[in-house]
């Protein structure tokens, strides 16, 4: 009797009856190879073949994913992102550099101060980093089965784009955020509530009962509204935000929280609580610009690692991209004749699943346009991260260190100082 068969008995609640050592309470992730088809013959000039498909956990077997980006546009997002972003995401220039932004209240190390936006290029701001990372994220998703929506929050929350398969509409809405510029306080609870409403099909977005539904919340601060009036931190604002996330979790909507920069990490209680109570992931980003490398690391479908290997030659994929919605693409080296390709997926709980196909490869004169487009896209994405001045592994280690520190700090009381009135 195989381990795979024994695992299937979990659904029948027979755990503990058989006691086999290969038995596991967790079910294997699903691995589906969409292209090329098993047994197909490929004749092309390139020595690599593009292998693509979909992975997911048992809990997310549907191919459909609905994601709402909930983006902080409060006044403090005008601050410097930590590195010049340049033209990394082809961000627009505001019509009037001196016209964006309103007076803002910012909190650093527990002290409040009021000032106008820093005199910097807005395209290098925290807000620009949020937008650039979201645009980058969109470029990796599958618009056929994934829908995306956009909400901003500052003094209140605004629905800028209901859920749509048209990612170009989302990108245009993102450009509009940068053109409008940062302003106001941080009403996090309204952003979460509005996203719940939309994902539940109670707003302008059409509900899909068979979709995995999540929020991606990006913030450089913590709640100061509605109770604190944008001028002070209150336990009530924190509790309201965490309670909203708890409701989101009960509705089956996880909130993945990305806390950007010094201010957000100085008092991470709300950010940590929102992720925990909704079943989402809390990700601290010390240098806000690094969100371009970090945002795509959270999986919506519960699979955080994929490996594609040519079992015939033992060579792994030279380039591989696993998107948050579970779709993957990989450039796999081939040899003349029969090639056995295996895709292995590892879920967040460590359980693995796999699938394999056989394809016949022969060198020819034709070139695969799909493979060339994929490789060019990967080159562009790599250059965006290289502009940050740090490699992925360095950023990953910093995130892990900061996560441990933030979990400790989330137990500390809020600062009591109050800024001047608006």
C-alpha positions as CSV (number, residue, x, y, z in Angstrom):
1,X,0.0,0.0,0.0
2,X,1.6,3.3,-1.1
3,X,2.1,6.5,1.0
4,X,0.1,8.5,-1.5
5,X,-2.9,6.2,-1.0
6,X,-2.6,6.4,2.8
7,X,-2.5,10.1,2.7
8,X,-5.8,10.2,0.9
9,X,-7.4,8.5,3.9
10,X,-7.0,11.7,5.8
11,X,-10.1,13.0,4.2
12,X,-12.0,10.1,5.8
13,X,-10.7,11.0,9.3
14,X,-8.9,7.6,9.7
15,X,-5.7,9.1,11.2
16,X,-4.2,7.0,13.9
17,X,-6.0,3.8,12.9
18,X,-3.3,2.4,10.7
19,X,-0.2,3.9,12.2
20,X,2.0,3.4,9.2
21,X,5.4,5.3,9.4
22,X,4.9,6.9,5.9
23,X,1.5,8.3,6.9
24,X,1.1,12.0,7.0
25,X,-1.7,14.3,8.3
26,X,-0.9,16.7,5.5
27,X,-2.0,16.0,1.9
28,X,0.4,16.4,-1.0
29,X,0.3,19.6,-3.0
30,X,-1.3,19.4,-6.5
31,X,1.1,19.7,-9.4
32,X,-0.2,20.3,-12.9
33,X,2.1,20.6,-15.9
34,X,0.2,22.5,-18.6
35,X,2.9,22.8,-21.3
36,X,4.4,21.0,-23.0
37,X,2.0,18.0,-23.1
38,X,3.2,14.6,-22.1
39,X,4.6,12.7,-25.2
40,X,4.9,15.8,-27.3
41,X,7.7,16.3,-29.8
42,X,9.6,19.6,-29.8
43,X,11.8,20.8,-32.6
44,X,13.5,24.2,-32.0
45,X,16.8,26.1,-32.2
46,X,17.1,26.8,-28.4
47,X,18.4,24.0,-26.2
48,X,16.0,24.9,-23.4
49,X,12.2,24.3,-23.4
50,X,9.6,26.4,-21.5
51,X,7.8,24.3,-19.0
52,X,4.7,25.8,-17.3
53,X,1.9,24.8,-15.1
54,X,0.0,25.3,-11.8
55,X,0.7,24.2,-8.2
56,X,-1.6,24.5,-5.2
57,X,-2.3,22.9,-1.8
58,X,-5.3,20.7,-1.2
59,X,-7.0,23.7,0.5
60,X,-6.6,25.8,-2.7
61,X,-7.4,23.3,-5.5
62,X,-9.4,25.9,-7.4
63,X,-7.3,27.7,-10.1
64,X,-9.2,31.0,-9.4
65,X,-7.6,33.6,-7.1
66,X,-8.9,37.0,-6.1
67,X,-6.4,39.5,-4.7
68,X,-7.1,43.0,-3.3
69,X,-4.1,45.3,-2.8
70,X,-4.8,47.6,0.1
71,X,-2.2,50.4,-0.2
72,X,-1.2,53.0,2.4
73,X,-1.1,56.5,0.8
74,X,-0.8,58.5,4.1
75,X,1.5,61.5,4.3
76,X,4.5,59.6,5.6
77,X,4.7,57.5,2.4
78,X,6.4,60.6,0.9
79,X,9.6,59.7,2.7
80,X,12.6,58.3,1.0
81,X,12.4,54.5,0.2
82,X,16.1,54.0,1.0
83,X,17.4,53.8,-2.6
84,X,16.8,55.6,-5.8
85,X,14.3,53.5,-7.8
86,X,15.1,55.2,-11.1
87,X,13.0,53.8,-13.9
88,X,12.7,50.4,-12.3
89,X,8.9,50.2,-12.9
90,X,8.4,52.9,-15.5
91,X,6.7,55.1,-12.9
92,X,5.0,58.3,-14.1
93,X,6.1,61.8,-13.0
94,X,3.7,63.9,-11.1
95,X,2.4,66.9,-13.0
96,X,3.6,69.3,-10.3
97,X,6.4,68.1,-8.0
98,X,5.6,70.9,-5.6
99,X,1.9,70.3,-5.6
100,X,1.6,66.8,-4.1
101,X,1.3,65.9,-0.5
102,X,-0.4,67.6,2.4
103,X,1.1,68.4,5.8
104,X,1.6,65.1,7.6
105,X,2.1,63.7,11.1
106,X,4.9,61.2,11.3
107,X,6.0,59.0,14.2
108,X,9.6,57.9,14.8
109,X,10.8,56.2,17.9
110,X,7.7,57.1,19.8
111,X,7.9,60.9,19.1
112,X,5.6,62.8,16.8
113,X,6.4,65.6,14.5
114,X,4.6,67.6,11.8
115,X,6.1,68.6,8.6
116,X,5.6,68.9,4.8
117,X,6.9,66.1,2.6
118,X,10.6,65.7,2.4
119,X,12.2,67.5,-0.5
120,X,12.9,64.4,-2.7
121,X,11.8,63.0,-6.0
122,X,8.5,61.3,-5.4
123,X,9.5,58.5,-7.7
124,X,12.0,57.5,-5.0
125,X,9.5,57.6,-2.2
126,X,7.9,54.8,-0.1
127,X,4.7,55.3,-2.1
128,X,6.6,54.8,-5.3
129,X,8.2,51.6,-3.9
130,X,4.7,50.3,-3.0
131,X,3.4,51.0,-6.5
132,X,6.5,49.6,-8.3
133,X,6.3,46.4,-6.3
134,X,2.6,46.0,-7.0
135,X,3.2,46.5,-10.8
136,X,6.0,44.0,-10.7
137,X,3.7,41.6,-8.8
138,X,1.0,42.0,-11.5
139,X,3.4,41.1,-14.3
140,X,3.8,37.6,-12.8
141,X,0.1,36.6,-12.3
142,X,-2.1,34.8,-14.7
143,X,-5.0,37.1,-15.7
144,X,-7.0,34.3,-17.1
145,X,-7.8,32.9,-13.6
146,X,-6.6,35.6,-11.3
147,X,-8.5,38.9,-10.6
148,X,-6.9,41.9,-8.9
149,X,-8.5,44.9,-7.2
150,X,-7.0,48.1,-5.7
151,X,-7.9,50.1,-2.5
152,X,-6.0,52.9,-0.9
153,X,-6.3,54.2,2.6
154,X,-5.2,57.4,4.4
155,X,-7.8,59.5,6.2
156,X,-10.4,57.0,4.8
157,X,-10.4,54.2,2.3
158,X,-11.1,54.4,-1.5
159,X,-11.9,51.7,-4.0
160,X,-9.9,52.6,-7.0
161,X,-10.4,49.4,-9.0
162,X,-12.9,46.6,-8.4
163,X,-11.7,43.0,-9.0
164,X,-10.8,42.6,-12.7
165,X,-8.9,40.3,-15.1
166,X,-7.7,43.4,-16.9
167,X,-4.4,44.2,-15.2
168,X,-3.9,47.2,-17.4
169,X,-6.7,48.9,-15.6
170,X,-5.1,48.2,-12.3
171,X,-1.8,49.6,-13.5
172,X,-3.5,52.8,-14.6
173,X,-5.1,53.1,-11.2
174,X,-1.6,52.6,-9.6
175,X,-0.3,55.5,-11.8
176,X,-3.1,57.7,-10.6
177,X,-2.1,57.0,-6.9
178,X,1.4,58.4,-7.6
179,X,0.0,61.4,-9.5
180,X,-2.3,62.2,-6.5
181,X,0.6,61.9,-4.0
182,X,0.6,61.0,-0.3
183,X,-1.6,62.7,2.2
184,X,-3.4,62.3,5.5
185,X,-3.3,59.9,8.4
186,X,-3.6,56.1,8.6
187,X,-7.1,54.7,8.7
188,X,-6.1,51.0,8.4
189,X,-9.4,49.6,9.6
190,X,-11.4,51.2,6.8
191,X,-9.0,49.7,4.2
192,X,-9.4,46.2,5.6
193,X,-13.2,46.5,5.9
194,X,-13.6,47.8,2.4
195,X,-11.5,44.9,1.0
196,X,-13.7,42.4,2.9
197,X,-16.8,44.0,1.4
198,X,-15.4,43.7,-2.1
199,X,-14.1,40.2,-1.8
200,X,-17.4,39.1,-0.3
201,X,-19.2,40.4,-3.3
202,X,-21.1,43.1,-1.3
203,X,-19.6,46.0,-3.2
204,X,-18.8,46.6,-6.9
205,X,-16.7,43.4,-7.3
206,X,-18.5,40.3,-8.5
207,X,-18.1,37.4,-6.0
208,X,-16.5,34.1,-7.0
209,X,-17.4,31.4,-4.5
210,X,-14.7,29.0,-5.9
211,X,-11.8,31.6,-5.6
212,X,-9.0,31.8,-3.1
213,X,-9.5,35.3,-1.6
214,X,-6.7,37.4,0.0
215,X,-5.7,40.9,0.9
216,X,-2.2,42.3,0.4
217,X,-1.9,45.2,2.8
218,X,1.1,47.5,2.4
219,X,1.8,50.2,5.0
220,X,4.7,52.3,6.3
221,X,3.0,53.1,9.6
222,X,0.3,52.0,12.1
223,X,-3.3,53.0,12.7
224,X,-3.9,56.6,14.0
225,X,-7.6,56.8,12.8
226,X,-10.5,57.0,13.4
227,X,-10.0,57.4,17.2
228,X,-6.6,59.0,17.3
229,X,-7.6,61.7,14.7
230,X,-4.4,61.0,12.8
231,X,-2.4,62.6,15.6
232,X,-1.8,59.8,18.1
233,X,-1.6,56.1,18.5
234,X,-4.5,54.6,20.5
235,X,-5.2,51.1,21.6
236,X,-8.7,51.5,20.2
237,X,-7.4,52.0,16.6
238,X,-5.1,49.1,16.9
239,X,-7.9,46.9,18.3
240,X,-10.3,48.0,15.5
241,X,-7.8,47.1,12.8
242,X,-7.0,43.7,14.4
243,X,-10.7,42.9,14.9
244,X,-11.4,43.7,11.3
245,X,-8.7,41.3,10.3
246,X,-10.3,38.7,12.5
247,X,-13.6,39.1,10.7
248,X,-11.7,38.8,7.4
249,X,-10.1,35.5,8.5
250,X,-13.5,34.1,9.6
251,X,-14.8,35.0,6.1
252,X,-11.9,32.9,4.6
253,X,-9.9,36.0,3.6
254,X,-6.3,36.1,4.7
255,X,-4.6,39.5,5.1
256,X,-0.9,39.4,4.3
257,X,0.8,42.4,5.8
258,X,3.9,44.2,4.6
259,X,5.3,46.7,7.1
260,X,7.7,49.1,5.4
261,X,10.4,51.1,7.1
262,X,11.3,52.5,10.5
263,X,8.0,53.9,11.5
264,X,6.0,50.8,10.8
265,X,8.5,48.6,12.7
266,X,8.7,51.0,15.7
267,X,5.2,49.8,16.8
268,X,4.3,46.7,14.8
269,X,1.4,45.6,17.1
270,X,-1.3,46.2,14.6
271,X,0.6,44.8,11.6
272,X,1.5,41.6,13.5
273,X,-2.0,41.2,14.9
274,X,-3.7,41.7,11.5
275,X,-1.7,39.0,9.9
276,X,-2.0,36.6,12.8
277,X,-5.8,37.0,13.4
278,X,-6.6,36.6,9.6
279,X,-4.3,33.7,9.1
280,X,-2.0,35.7,6.8
281,X,1.8,36.3,6.8
282,X,3.5,39.3,8.4
283,X,6.5,40.5,6.5
284,X,8.7,43.3,7.8
285,X,10.7,45.3,5.3
286,X,13.4,47.4,7.0
287,X,14.3,49.4,3.9
288,X,11.0,50.2,2.0
289,X,12.6,49.9,-1.4
290,X,13.2,46.2,-0.8
291,X,9.5,45.5,-1.1
292,X,10.2,45.1,-4.8
293,X,12.1,41.9,-4.0
294,X,9.9,40.8,-1.0
295,X,6.2,41.2,-2.1
296,X,6.2,38.3,-4.5
297,X,7.6,35.8,-1.9
298,X,4.2,35.3,-0.2
299,X,2.2,32.5,-1.8
300,X,-1.6,32.8,-2.1
301,X,-2.0,29.0,-2.7
302,X,0.2,27.7,0.1
303,X,3.1,26.5,-2.1
304,X,6.3,28.4,-1.5
305,X,8.9,26.3,-3.5
306,X,9.0,24.7,-6.9
307,X,11.8,22.8,-8.5
308,X,11.9,21.7,-12.2
309,X,14.5,19.2,-13.3
310,X,15.3,17.2,-16.4
311,X,15.7,13.7,-14.9
312,X,17.3,12.5,-18.0
313,X,20.3,14.8,-17.7
314,X,20.0,15.8,-14.0
315,X,20.0,19.5,-14.9
316,X,17.6,21.9,-13.1
317,X,15.8,24.7,-14.8
318,X,18.2,27.6,-15.7
319,X,15.4,30.1,-15.0
320,X,12.3,29.5,-12.9
321,X,9.4,31.8,-11.8
322,X,6.8,30.8,-9.3
323,X,4.0,33.4,-9.0
324,X,1.9,34.0,-5.9
325,X,-1.2,32.5,-7.6
326,X,0.6,29.2,-8.1
327,X,1.5,29.5,-11.8
328,X,5.1,28.6,-12.7
329,X,7.3,28.9,-15.7
330,X,10.8,27.4,-16.2
331,X,13.4,27.2,-18.9
332,X,14.6,23.6,-18.8
333,X,17.8,22.4,-20.6
334,X,17.2,19.5,-23.0
335,X,19.2,16.8,-24.7
336,X,18.5,15.2,-28.1
337,X,15.9,12.4,-27.8
338,X,13.7,11.5,-24.9
339,X,13.7,13.8,-21.9
340,X,11.9,13.1,-18.6
341,X,10.9,16.4,-16.9
342,X,9.8,16.4,-13.2
343,X,8.2,19.3,-11.3
344,X,8.3,19.1,-7.5
345,X,6.3,21.4,-5.3
346,X,6.7,22.0,-1.5
347,X,3.9,23.4,0.5
348,X,4.3,25.8,3.4
349,X,4.0,22.9,5.9
350,X,6.9,21.0,4.2
351,X,4.9,18.4,2.4
352,X,5.9,17.8,-1.2
353,X,4.0,16.7,-4.4
354,X,5.3,16.1,-7.9
355,X,4.4,15.3,-11.5
356,X,6.4,14.4,-14.5
357,X,6.1,14.3,-18.3
358,X,8.2,12.9,-21.2
359,X,9.0,15.0,-24.3
360,X,11.1,14.3,-27.4
361,X,13.5,17.1,-28.2
362,X,15.3,17.7,-31.5
363,X,17.4,20.6,-32.6
364,X,15.9,22.6,-35.5
365,X,15.7,26.0,-37.2
366,X,12.6,27.3,-35.4
367,X,12.9,29.4,-32.2
368,X,10.3,29.5,-29.4
369,X,8.9,33.0,-29.0
370,X,7.4,32.1,-25.7
371,X,10.7,31.0,-24.3
372,X,12.4,34.2,-25.5
373,X,9.7,36.4,-24.0
374,X,10.0,34.5,-20.7
375,X,13.8,34.8,-20.6
376,X,13.7,38.5,-21.5
377,X,11.1,39.1,-18.8
378,X,13.2,37.3,-16.2
379,X,16.2,39.4,-17.1
380,X,14.1,42.6,-16.6
381,X,12.8,41.4,-13.2
382,X,16.4,40.5,-12.1
383,X,17.7,44.0,-13.1
384,X,14.9,45.6,-11.0
385,X,16.2,43.8,-7.9
386,X,19.8,44.4,-8.7
387,X,19.1,48.2,-8.6
388,X,18.3,47.8,-5.0
389,X,22.0,47.2,-4.3
390,X,21.5,43.9,-2.3
391,X,20.9,40.4,-3.4
392,X,17.8,38.4,-2.5
393,X,19.4,36.2,0.1
394,X,20.7,39.3,2.0
395,X,17.2,40.8,2.0
396,X,15.6,37.5,3.0
397,X,17.9,37.2,6.1
398,X,17.1,40.7,7.1
399,X,13.3,40.0,6.8
400,X,13.7,37.0,9.1
401,X,15.7,38.9,11.7
402,X,13.3,41.8,11.6
403,X,10.3,39.4,11.9
404,X,11.6,38.0,15.2
405,X,12.3,41.4,16.5
406,X,8.8,42.7,15.5
407,X,7.1,39.8,17.2
408,X,8.8,40.8,20.4
409,X,8.0,44.5,19.9
410,X,4.4,43.8,19.2
411,X,3.9,43.2,22.9
412,X,5.1,46.7,23.9
413,X,2.6,49.5,24.7
414,X,2.0,52.2,22.2
415,X,3.8,55.6,22.4
416,X,1.8,58.2,24.3
417,X,3.0,61.4,22.7
418,X,0.5,63.4,20.6
419,X,1.4,65.6,17.7
420,X,0.1,69.2,17.1
421,X,-3.4,69.6,15.8
422,X,-3.8,69.8,12.0
